[in-house]
Amino acid sequence: MPKCLECDAEITLKADVETGEIIDCPDCGTEFEVRSVDPPTLDHAPQEEEDWGE
């Protein structure tokens, strides 16, 4: 079971989770991208750029 990179909480992945899926830490809410399913590997989700109406 992977751990949050921010608060070290355990993150439970659903059985049908897919690579590239975005999940949230249940404790701190940080978003992560599933990089690998076997073994389960998480990385910080890409940040969306602000769109100031351009």
PDB file of N, H, CA, C and O in Angstrom:
ATOM      1  N   MET A   1       0.852  -1.181   0.000  1.00  0.00           N
ATOM      2  CA  MET A   1       0.000   0.000   0.000  1.00  0.00           C
ATOM      3  C   MET A   1       0.897   1.243   0.000  1.00  0.00           C
ATOM      4  O   MET A   1       1.765   1.392   0.859  1.00  0.00           O
ATOM      5  N   PRO A   2       0.674   2.134  -0.978  1.00  0.00           N
ATOM      6  CA  PRO A   2       1.512   3.345  -1.040  1.00  0.00           C
ATOM      7  C   PRO A   2       1.184   4.317   0.090  1.00  0.00           C
ATOM      8  O   PRO A   2       0.102   4.281   0.676  1.00  0.00           O
ATOM      9  N   LYS A   3       2.145   5.181   0.372  1.00  0.00           N
ATOM     10  H   LYS A   3       3.023   5.211  -0.105  1.00  0.00           H
ATOM     11  CA  LYS A   3       1.959   6.206   1.399  1.00  0.00           C
ATOM     12  C   LYS A   3       1.985   7.581   0.750  1.00  0.00           C
ATOM     13  O   LYS A   3       2.628   7.799  -0.276  1.00  0.00           O
ATOM     14  N   CYS A   4       1.263   8.500   1.382  1.00  0.00           N
ATOM     15  H   CYS A   4       0.740   8.322   2.216  1.00  0.00           H
ATOM     16  CA  CYS A   4       1.228   9.888   0.914  1.00  0.00           C
ATOM     17  C   CYS A   4       2.631  10.478   1.011  1.00  0.00           C
ATOM     18  O   CYS A   4       3.329  10.296   2.008  1.00  0.00           O
ATOM     19  N   LEU A   5       3.029  11.188  -0.040  1.00  0.00           N
ATOM     20  H   LEU A   5       2.462  11.337  -0.850  1.00  0.00           H
ATOM     21  CA  LEU A   5       4.343  11.818  -0.061  1.00  0.00           C
ATOM     22  C   LEU A   5       4.394  13.079   0.796  1.00  0.00           C
ATOM     23  O   LEU A   5       5.475  13.605   1.060  1.00  0.00           O
ATOM     24  N   GLU A   6       3.226  13.570   1.233  1.00  0.00           N
ATOM     25  H   GLU A   6       2.348  13.143   1.017  1.00  0.00           H
ATOM     26  CA  GLU A   6       3.169  14.787   2.041  1.00  0.00           C
ATOM     27  C   GLU A   6       3.023  14.476   3.532  1.00  0.00           C
ATOM     28  O   GLU A   6       3.786  14.985   4.353  1.00  0.00           O
ATOM     29  N   CYS A   7       2.030  13.632   3.881  1.00  0.00           N
ATOM     30  H   CYS A   7       1.410  13.219   3.214  1.00  0.00           H
ATOM     31  CA  CYS A   7       1.733  13.419   5.308  1.00  0.00           C
ATOM     32  C   CYS A   7       2.003  11.985   5.775  1.00  0.00           C
ATOM     33  O   CYS A   7       1.800  11.675   6.949  1.00  0.00           O
ATOM     34  N   ASP A   8       2.453  11.115   4.879  1.00  0.00           N
ATOM     35  H   ASP A   8       2.618  11.367   3.926  1.00  0.00           H
ATOM     36  CA  ASP A   8       2.837   9.741   5.189  1.00  0.00           C
ATOM     37  C   ASP A   8       1.650   8.836   5.553  1.00  0.00           C
ATOM     38  O   ASP A   8       1.843   7.755   6.110  1.00  0.00           O
ATOM     39  N   ALA A   9       0.432   9.276   5.240  1.00  0.00           N
ATOM     40  H   ALA A   9       0.275  10.154   4.788  1.00  0.00           H
ATOM     41  CA  ALA A   9      -0.745   8.429   5.484  1.00  0.00           C
ATOM     42  C   ALA A   9      -0.790   7.314   4.443  1.00  0.00           C
ATOM     43  O   ALA A   9      -0.338   7.493   3.312  1.00  0.00           O
ATOM     44  N   GLU A  10      -1.334   6.168   4.830  1.00  0.00           N
ATOM     45  H   GLU A  10      -1.701   6.023   5.749  1.00  0.00           H
ATOM     46  CA  GLU A  10      -1.489   5.081   3.873  1.00  0.00           C
ATOM     47  C   GLU A  10      -2.650   5.394   2.941  1.00  0.00           C
ATOM     48  O   GLU A  10      -3.711   5.836   3.381  1.00  0.00           O
ATOM     49  N   ILE A  11      -2.439   5.162   1.650  1.00  0.00           N
ATOM     50  H   ILE A  11      -1.576   4.803   1.292  1.00  0.00           H
ATOM     51  CA  ILE A  11      -3.471   5.414   0.645  1.00  0.00           C
ATOM     52  C   ILE A  11      -3.920   4.074   0.084  1.00  0.00           C
ATOM     53  O   ILE A  11      -3.120   3.323  -0.474  1.00  0.00           O
ATOM     54  N   THR A  12      -5.191   3.785   0.236  1.00  0.00           N
ATOM     55  H   THR A  12      -5.841   4.395   0.689  1.00  0.00           H
ATOM     56  CA  THR A  12      -5.744   2.539  -0.277  1.00  0.00           C
ATOM     57  C   THR A  12      -6.193   2.745  -1.714  1.00  0.00           C
ATOM     58  O   THR A  12      -7.010   3.618  -2.005  1.00  0.00           O
ATOM     59  N   LEU A  13      -5.652   1.937  -2.599  1.00  0.00           N
ATOM     60  H   LEU A  13      -4.989   1.227  -2.362  1.00  0.00           H
ATOM     61  CA  LEU A  13      -6.031   2.010  -4.004  1.00  0.00           C
ATOM     62  C   LEU A  13      -7.140   1.004  -4.279  1.00  0.00           C
ATOM     63  O   LEU A  13      -7.120  -0.113  -3.761  1.00  0.00           O
ATOM     64  N   LYS A  14      -8.106   1.408  -5.097  1.00  0.00           N
ATOM     65  H   LYS A  14      -8.123   2.315  -5.517  1.00  0.00           H
ATOM     66  CA  LYS A  14      -9.179   0.499  -5.485  1.00  0.00           C
ATOM     67  C   LYS A  14      -8.598  -0.619  -6.344  1.00  0.00           C
ATOM     68  O   LYS A  14      -7.553  -0.449  -6.972  1.00  0.00           O
ATOM     69  N   ALA A  15      -9.276  -1.756  -6.368  1.00  0.00           N
ATOM     70  H   ALA A  15     -10.125  -1.894  -5.857  1.00  0.00           H
ATOM     71  CA  ALA A  15      -8.805  -2.897  -7.151  1.00  0.00           C
ATOM     72  C   ALA A  15      -8.759  -2.581  -8.637  1.00  0.00           C
ATOM     73  O   ALA A  15      -7.945  -3.149  -9.365  1.00  0.00           O
ATOM     74  N   ASP A  16      -9.632  -1.672  -9.101  1.00  0.00           N
ATOM     75  H   ASP A  16     -10.294  -1.211  -8.510  1.00  0.00           H
ATOM     76  CA  ASP A  16      -9.690  -1.369 -10.530  1.00  0.00           C
ATOM     77  C   ASP A  16      -8.955  -0.074 -10.905  1.00  0.00           C
ATOM     78  O   ASP A  16      -9.196   0.489 -11.973  1.00  0.00           O
ATOM     79  N   VAL A  17      -8.057   0.398 -10.025  1.00  0.00           N
ATOM     80  H   VAL A  17      -7.862  -0.059  -9.157  1.00  0.00           H
ATOM     81  CA  VAL A  17      -7.313   1.623 -10.306  1.00  0.00           C
ATOM     82  C   VAL A  17      -6.432   1.411 -11.542  1.00  0.00           C
ATOM     83  O   VAL A  17      -5.913   0.318 -11.768  1.00  0.00           O
ATOM     84  N   GLU A  18      -6.274   2.473 -12.333  1.00  0.00           N
ATOM     85  H   GLU A  18      -6.696   3.361 -12.150  1.00  0.00           H
ATOM     86  CA  GLU A  18      -5.486   2.393 -13.561  1.00  0.00           C
ATOM     87  C   GLU A  18      -4.334   3.386 -13.523  1.00  0.00           C
ATOM     88  O   GLU A  18      -4.408   4.417 -12.854  1.00  0.00           O
ATOM     89  N   THR A  19      -3.278   3.068 -14.244  1.00  0.00           N
ATOM     90  H   THR A  19      -3.218   2.231 -14.788  1.00  0.00           H
ATOM     91  CA  THR A  19      -2.137   3.974 -14.373  1.00  0.00           C
ATOM     92  C   THR A  19      -2.616   5.287 -14.987  1.00  0.00           C
ATOM     93  O   THR A  19      -3.377   5.284 -15.955  1.00  0.00           O
ATOM     94  N   GLY A  20      -2.172   6.398 -14.428  1.00  0.00           N
ATOM     95  H   GLY A  20      -1.553   6.400 -13.642  1.00  0.00           H
ATOM     96  CA  GLY A  20      -2.570   7.713 -14.915  1.00  0.00           C
ATOM     97  C   GLY A  20      -3.760   8.300 -14.182  1.00  0.00           C
ATOM     98  O   GLY A  20      -4.087   9.472 -14.368  1.00  0.00           O
ATOM     99  N   GLU A  21      -4.411   7.500 -13.351  1.00  0.00           N
ATOM    100  H   GLU A  21      -4.145   6.548 -13.199  1.00  0.00           H
ATOM    101  CA  GLU A  21      -5.576   7.982 -12.596  1.00  0.00           C
ATOM    102  C   GLU A  21      -5.112   8.942 -11.505  1.00  0.00           C
ATOM    103  O   GLU A  21      -4.038   8.764 -10.931  1.00  0.00           O
ATOM    104  N   ILE A  22      -5.921   9.953 -11.223  1.00  0.00           N
ATOM    105  H   ILE A  22      -6.794  10.097 -11.689  1.00  0.00           H
ATOM    106  CA  ILE A  22      -5.625  10.917 -10.164  1.00  0.00           C
ATOM    107  C   ILE A  22      -6.422  10.515  -8.924  1.00  0.00           C
ATOM    108  O   ILE A  22      -7.633  10.301  -8.987  1.00  0.00           O
ATOM    109  N   ILE A  23      -5.716  10.419  -7.796  1.00  0.00           N
ATOM    110  H   ILE A  23      -4.732  10.593  -7.745  1.00  0.00           H
ATOM    111  CA  ILE A  23      -6.369  10.066  -6.533  1.00  0.00           C
ATOM    112  C   ILE A  23      -5.977  11.099  -5.482  1.00  0.00           C
ATOM    113  O   ILE A  23      -4.976  11.801  -5.627  1.00  0.00           O
ATOM    114  N   ASP A  24      -6.779  11.180  -4.422  1.00  0.00           N
ATOM    115  H   ASP A  24      -7.592  10.609  -4.305  1.00  0.00           H
ATOM    116  CA  ASP A  24      -6.523  12.124  -3.335  1.00  0.00           C
ATOM    117  C   ASP A  24      -6.115  11.371  -2.078  1.00  0.00           C
ATOM    118  O   ASP A  24      -6.589  10.265  -1.818  1.00  0.00           O
ATOM    119  N   CYS A  25      -5.229  11.987  -1.303  1.00  0.00           N
ATOM    120  H   CYS A  25      -4.844  12.886  -1.515  1.00  0.00           H
ATOM    121  CA  CYS A  25      -4.903  11.452   0.014  1.00  0.00           C
ATOM    122  C   CYS A  25      -6.117  11.662   0.907  1.00  0.00           C
ATOM    123  O   CYS A  25      -6.646  12.772   0.965  1.00  0.00           O
ATOM    124  N   PRO A  26      -6.576  10.612   1.613  1.00  0.00           N
ATOM    125  CA  PRO A  26      -7.745  10.768   2.476  1.00  0.00           C
ATOM    126  C   PRO A  26      -7.495  11.670   3.686  1.00  0.00           C
ATOM    127  O   PRO A  26      -8.446  12.184   4.274  1.00  0.00           O
ATOM    128  N   ASP A  27      -6.233  11.867   4.063  1.00  0.00           N
ATOM    129  H   ASP A  27      -5.461  11.449   3.584  1.00  0.00           H
ATOM    130  CA  ASP A  27      -5.927  12.677   5.239  1.00  0.00           C
ATOM    131  C   ASP A  27      -5.677  14.151   4.907  1.00  0.00           C
ATOM    132  O   ASP A  27      -6.271  15.033   5.529  1.00  0.00           O
ATOM    133  N   CYS A  28      -4.800  14.425   3.928  1.00  0.00           N
ATOM    134  H   CYS A  28      -4.318  13.708   3.423  1.00  0.00           H
ATOM    135  CA  CYS A  28      -4.436  15.822   3.667  1.00  0.00           C
ATOM    136  C   CYS A  28      -5.008  16.360   2.357  1.00  0.00           C
ATOM    137  O   CYS A  28      -4.948  17.566   2.118  1.00  0.00           O
ATOM    138  N   GLY A  29      -5.568  15.485   1.492  1.00  0.00           N
ATOM    139  H   GLY A  29      -5.616  14.506   1.685  1.00  0.00           H
ATOM    140  CA  GLY A  29      -6.208  15.938   0.271  1.00  0.00           C
ATOM    141  C   GLY A  29      -5.276  16.193  -0.894  1.00  0.00           C
ATOM    142  O   GLY A  29      -5.729  16.633  -1.951  1.00  0.00           O
ATOM    143  N   THR A  30      -3.977  15.930  -0.735  1.00  0.00           N
ATOM    144  H   THR A  30      -3.609  15.573   0.124  1.00  0.00           H
ATOM    145  CA  THR A  30      -3.028  16.129  -1.828  1.00  0.00           C
ATOM    146  C   THR A  30      -3.375  15.186  -2.975  1.00  0.00           C
ATOM    147  O   THR A  30      -3.709  14.023  -2.751  1.00  0.00           O
ATOM    148  N   GLU A  31      -3.293  15.694  -4.209  1.00  0.00           N
ATOM    149  H   GLU A  31      -3.021  16.639  -4.391  1.00  0.00           H
ATOM    150  CA  GLU A  31      -3.601  14.873  -5.374  1.00  0.00           C
ATOM    151  C   GLU A  31      -2.346  14.175  -5.884  1.00  0.00           C
ATOM    152  O   GLU A  31      -1.271  14.769  -5.964  1.00  0.00           O
ATOM    153  N   PHE A  32      -2.510  12.902  -6.225  1.00  0.00           N
ATOM    154  H   PHE A  32      -3.383  12.420  -6.160  1.00  0.00           H
ATOM    155  CA  PHE A  32      -1.421  12.104  -6.760  1.00  0.00           C
ATOM    156  C   PHE A  32      -1.860  11.417  -8.038  1.00  0.00           C
ATOM    157  O   PHE A  32      -3.040  11.125  -8.234  1.00  0.00           O
ATOM    158  N   GLU A  33      -0.889  11.164  -8.903  1.00  0.00           N
ATOM    159  H   GLU A  33       0.069  11.401  -8.744  1.00  0.00           H
ATOM    160  CA  GLU A  33      -1.136  10.397 -10.115  1.00  0.00           C
ATOM    161  C   GLU A  33      -0.582   8.994  -9.894  1.00  0.00           C
ATOM    162  O   GLU A  33       0.530   8.831  -9.390  1.00  0.00           O
ATOM    163  N   VAL A  34      -1.359   7.984 -10.271  1.00  0.00           N
ATOM    164  H   VAL A  34      -2.262   8.117 -10.680  1.00  0.00           H
ATOM    165  CA  VAL A  34      -0.902   6.606 -10.175  1.00  0.00           C
ATOM    166  C   VAL A  34       0.083   6.381 -11.321  1.00  0.00           C
ATOM    167  O   VAL A  34      -0.305   6.424 -12.489  1.00  0.00           O
ATOM    168  N   ARG A  35       1.337   6.146 -10.998  1.00  0.00           N
ATOM    169  H   ARG A  35       1.651   6.111 -10.049  1.00  0.00           H
ATOM    170  CA  ARG A  35       2.373   5.947 -12.010  1.00  0.00           C
ATOM    171  C   ARG A  35       2.517   4.479 -12.385  1.00  0.00           C
ATOM    172  O   ARG A  35       2.875   4.151 -13.516  1.00  0.00           O
ATOM    173  N   SER A  36       2.234   3.596 -11.429  1.00  0.00           N
ATOM    174  H   SER A  36       1.942   3.863 -10.510  1.00  0.00           H
ATOM    175  CA  SER A  36       2.340   2.159 -11.659  1.00  0.00           C
ATOM    176  C   SER A  36       1.338   1.465 -10.752  1.00  0.00           C
ATOM    177  O   SER A  36       1.090   1.908  -9.630  1.00  0.00           O
ATOM    178  N   VAL A  37       0.764   0.370 -11.249  1.00  0.00           N
ATOM    179  H   VAL A  37       0.966   0.011 -12.160  1.00  0.00           H
ATOM    180  CA  VAL A  37      -0.199  -0.378 -10.453  1.00  0.00           C
ATOM    181  C   VAL A  37       0.484  -1.532  -9.730  1.00  0.00           C
ATOM    182  O   VAL A  37       0.113  -1.859  -8.603  1.00  0.00           O
ATOM    183  N   ASP A  38       1.478  -2.155 -10.366  1.00  0.00           N
ATOM    184  H   ASP A  38       1.779  -1.889 -11.282  1.00  0.00           H
ATOM    185  CA  ASP A  38       2.158  -3.300  -9.759  1.00  0.00           C
ATOM    186  C   ASP A  38       3.659  -3.151  -9.951  1.00  0.00           C
ATOM    187  O   ASP A  38       4.158  -3.469 -11.031  1.00  0.00           O
ATOM    188  N   PRO A  39       4.396  -2.685  -8.959  1.00  0.00           N
ATOM    189  CA  PRO A  39       3.940  -2.304  -7.620  1.00  0.00           C
ATOM    190  C   PRO A  39       3.271  -0.934  -7.645  1.00  0.00           C
ATOM    191  O   PRO A  39       3.551  -0.123  -8.529  1.00  0.00           O
ATOM    192  N   PRO A  40       2.384  -0.668  -6.676  1.00  0.00           N
ATOM    193  CA  PRO A  40       1.704   0.624  -6.641  1.00  0.00           C
ATOM    194  C   PRO A  40       2.684   1.765  -6.378  1.00  0.00           C
ATOM    195  O   PRO A  40       3.378   1.781  -5.362  1.00  0.00           O
ATOM    196  N   THR A  41       2.730   2.717  -7.309  1.00  0.00           N
ATOM    197  H   THR A  41       2.167   2.704  -8.135  1.00  0.00           H
ATOM    198  CA  THR A  41       3.638   3.850  -7.203  1.00  0.00           C
ATOM    199  C   THR A  41       2.863   5.132  -7.475  1.00  0.00           C
ATOM    200  O   THR A  41       2.119   5.225  -8.452  1.00  0.00           O
ATOM    201  N   LEU A  42       3.043   6.122  -6.600  1.00  0.00           N
ATOM    202  H   LEU A  42       3.647   6.047  -5.807  1.00  0.00           H
ATOM    203  CA  LEU A  42       2.373   7.412  -6.747  1.00  0.00           C
ATOM    204  C   LEU A  42       3.396   8.509  -6.960  1.00  0.00           C
ATOM    205  O   LEU A  42       4.539   8.409  -6.515  1.00  0.00           O
ATOM    206  N   ASP A  43       2.968   9.561  -7.648  1.00  0.00           N
ATOM    207  H   ASP A  43       2.039   9.643  -8.010  1.00  0.00           H
ATOM    208  CA  ASP A  43       3.777  10.763  -7.808  1.00  0.00           C
ATOM    209  C   ASP A  43       2.826  11.949  -7.726  1.00  0.00           C
ATOM    210  O   ASP A  43       1.623  11.794  -7.939  1.00  0.00           O
ATOM    211  N   HIS A  44       3.345  13.117  -7.425  1.00  0.00           N
ATOM    212  H   HIS A  44       4.322  13.243  -7.252  1.00  0.00           H
ATOM    213  CA  HIS A  44       2.485  14.302  -7.356  1.00  0.00           C
ATOM    214  C   HIS A  44       1.771  14.490  -8.689  1.00  0.00           C
ATOM    215  O   HIS A  44       2.379  14.353  -9.751  1.00  0.00           O
ATOM    216  N   ALA A  45       0.496  14.800  -8.629  1.00  0.00           N
ATOM    217  H   ALA A  45       0.002  14.911  -7.766  1.00  0.00           H
ATOM    218  CA  ALA A  45      -0.287  15.036  -9.839  1.00  0.00           C
ATOM    219  C   ALA A  45       0.210  16.310 -10.509  1.00  0.00           C
ATOM    220  O   ALA A  45       0.616  17.253  -9.831  1.00  0.00           O
ATOM    221  N   PRO A  46       0.179  16.341 -11.841  1.00  0.00           N
ATOM    222  CA  PRO A  46       0.590  17.571 -12.533  1.00  0.00           C
ATOM    223  C   PRO A  46      -0.328  18.725 -12.150  1.00  0.00           C
ATOM    224  O   PRO A  46      -1.545  18.565 -12.061  1.00  0.00           O
ATOM    225  N   GLN A  47       0.263  19.867 -11.929  1.00  0.00           N
ATOM    226  H   GLN A  47       1.252  19.998 -12.001  1.00  0.00           H
ATOM    227  CA  GLN A  47      -0.514  21.044 -11.550  1.00  0.00           C
ATOM    228  C   GLN A  47      -1.080  21.700 -12.797  1.00  0.00           C
ATOM    229  O   GLN A  47      -0.378  21.865 -13.795  1.00  0.00           O
ATOM    230  N   GLU A  48      -2.347  22.070 -12.738  1.00  0.00           N
ATOM    231  H   GLU A  48      -2.917  21.935 -11.927  1.00  0.00           H
ATOM    232  CA  GLU A  48      -2.955  22.770 -13.854  1.00  0.00           C
ATOM    233  C   GLU A  48      -2.551  24.237 -13.810  1.00  0.00           C
ATOM    234  O   GLU A  48      -2.506  24.859 -12.748  1.00  0.00           O
ATOM    235  N   GLU A  49      -2.262  24.764 -14.976  1.00  0.00           N
ATOM    236  H   GLU A  49      -2.298  24.259 -15.838  1.00  0.00           H
ATOM    237  CA  GLU A  49      -1.900  26.180 -15.058  1.00  0.00           C
ATOM    238  C   GLU A  49      -3.165  27.028 -14.905  1.00  0.00           C
ATOM    239  O   GLU A  49      -4.244  26.644 -15.355  1.00  0.00           O
ATOM    240  N   GLU A  50      -3.009  28.176 -14.269  1.00  0.00           N
ATOM    241  H   GLU A  50      -2.132  28.488 -13.904  1.00  0.00           H
ATOM    242  CA  GLU A  50      -4.123  29.101 -14.143  1.00  0.00           C
ATOM    243  C   GLU A  50      -4.482  29.659 -15.508  1.00  0.00           C
ATOM    244  O   GLU A  50      -3.598  30.025 -16.282  1.00  0.00           O
ATOM    245  N   ASP A  51      -5.749  29.725 -15.804  1.00  0.00           N
ATOM    246  H   ASP A  51      -6.467  29.428 -15.175  1.00  0.00           H
ATOM    247  CA  ASP A  51      -6.205  30.318 -17.052  1.00  0.00           C
ATOM    248  C   ASP A  51      -6.880  31.635 -16.706  1.00  0.00           C
ATOM    249  O   ASP A  51      -8.002  31.659 -16.198  1.00  0.00           O
ATOM    250  N   TRP A  52      -6.195  32.707 -16.981  1.00  0.00           N
ATOM    251  H   TRP A  52      -5.284  32.688 -17.393  1.00  0.00           H
ATOM    252  CA  TRP A  52      -6.708  34.032 -16.617  1.00  0.00           C
ATOM    253  C   TRP A  52      -7.519  34.626 -17.753  1.00  0.00           C
ATOM    254  O   TRP A  52      -7.484  35.838 -17.965  1.00  0.00           O
ATOM    255  N   GLY A  53      -8.258  33.785 -18.498  1.00  0.00           N
ATOM    256  H   GLY A  53      -8.287  32.801 -18.326  1.00  0.00           H
ATOM    257  CA  GLY A  53      -9.115  34.265 -19.551  1.00  0.00           C
ATOM    258  C   GLY A  53      -8.370  34.578 -20.830  1.00  0.00           C
ATOM    259  O   GLY A  53      -8.873  35.312 -21.680  1.00  0.00           O
ATOM    260  N   GLU A  54      -7.192  34.036 -20.972  1.00  0.00           N
ATOM    261  H   GLU A  54      -6.784  33.440 -20.281  1.00  0.00           H
ATOM    262  CA  GLU A  54      -6.399  34.304 -22.181  1.00  0.00           C
ATOM    263  C   GLU A  54      -6.788  33.363 -23.288  1.00  0.00           C
ATOM    264  O   GLU A  54      -6.231  33.434 -24.383  1.00  0.00           O
TER     265      GLU A  54
END
